[in-house]
């Protein structure tokens, strides 16, 4: 049995940093994720004038309900989608002029539904080059509040950003959603806002957020469920292997823990306890058809182990994976074909048809951490797999390769 210590959740750490910056008082975040994305978010807060104290096991943030201390700032968001979407929204609640830019990869990713909604709320926001993309400038004068309609069919982060902003508005916010992907991530947001003293009311497709701000607190970050998926998948494809992740159990906030139910349906033995989850490989991995709209970050994990199933694996309703760090749906298909696997794709689906044993090849990462970590699992069963950019995992898990090597030694030998 392997006991795997997974670093803190990226999604929770990013939300916690926003909430801590917006809260009245000093917030302590315990076991936050330290990665390129979260360090970039924290550095962005510092550029905006917030005080962020960092030790190995905890970060402290001095909240400013009135918004950034800096009246002018130039913030580089790196590759981080949460940084690039949440920080301009936070800055809008302040008073000053704030410019945001990002990496070429992040510049390609869309945010128009969010910036359009902010403009509908009266925020003076200007895209400098391509409409709906970074770089952008916010000339902030606070946000009055009111009612806004939002399409969150590309990313639930658009809705999360507006919900987080709501308590900082003068009159509160009503957000009506016309489409929503990755809904469990919104549930994370609502639970975390509750922990910081704000209760959001849902009326059908409308979220009602009261004004009044947040209370500072001490908040523990749970392990990252998306990252845990690679280790759970490793157990599922290795007969007799058992992997336990402490800190992720029945009370976990993250919907991506639902990936273990996909593994259960394929034949793995899964035990979800109060504060830990265990997956054991049974030697059986059945094909299936599964809708992964709500857990789409784990789509590449499933695609990477699908060649070892006894029948076709069809993953549906994952159109939003085409606008992540790369077009993940096509990246998975391209790399699987390179390994000799029969793959078909459509606008929002991928089907992997197992046949002869896959052969080794270099995986094209497209600079995407999840492609590398997913195909590392494939490498447990297929020798000769390498990566053109193995270090892109620093985005969410700088120590991934070392941790996975330890796991390989424990379960494969």
Buried (B, 14 or more C-beta within 10 A) or exposed (E): EBEBEBBBBBBBBBBBBBBBBBBBEBBBBEBBBBBBBBBBBBBBBBBBBBBBEBEEEBBBBBBBBBBBBBEEBEBBBBBBBBBBBBBBBBBBBBEBBBBBBBBEBBBBBBBBBBBBBBEEBBBEBEBEEEEBBBBBBBBBBBBBBBEBBBBBBBBBBBBBBBBBBBBBBEEBBBBEBEEBBBBBBBBBBBEBBEBBBBEBEEEEEEBBBBBBBBBBBEBBBBBBBBBBBBBBBBBBBBEEBBBBBBBBBEEBBBBBBBBBBBBBEBBBBBBBEEEBBBBBBBEEBEBBEBBBBBBBBBBBBBBBBBBBBEEBBBBBBBBBBBBBBBBBBBBBBBBBEBBBBBBEBEEBBBBBBBEEEBEBBEBBBBBBBBBBBBBBBBBBBBEEBEBEBBEBBBBBBBBBBEBBEEBBEBBEE
